[in-house]
Amino acid sequence: MGAAMSVAWIMAGVVAAVVGLALWLGWRWLSGSWEVLDDHGVHERLLGPGGPRHSPGLWLRLNRWINRKPLRLTYRRDKRGRFRRTRR
C-alpha cells in the first residue's frame, strides 16, 4: 500500500509539472503576441501588406451591435457660442 501511494504522489507531481509548463508556455506565447501600435500603425495594420483586402466596416458594425451602450448626450458650442446637444 505504501508503494502505490508513493507512485500516486509521483504521478500527481508529474501532472502538476506538465500543467504548469503548459500554462507558462501559453503565457509566454500570449505575452509575445501583443504589440503596441500608435494611431498610424493601426491604420496600416488594418490595411495589411497587400492593400485593402478586407474592410473593417463589417467588424465595426458587428462590434457596435454586440456592445450596445446608451447614447451619451454632450453639449458643444456652435459658431455663435451657444451650447447645442450632440449625440456621441
Number of C-alpha atoms within 10 A of each C-alpha: 5 7 8 9 10 11 11 12 12 12 12 12 12 12 12 12 12 12 12 12 12 12 12 12 12 12 12 11 11 10 10 9 8 8 6 6 11 7 7 8 11 12 11 13 10 14 15 12 9 6 9 11 10 11 10 11 9 10 11 11 11 10 11 11 10 9 9 8 8 7 9 10 11 11 12 12 11 10 7 6 8 9 12 11 12 12 8 8
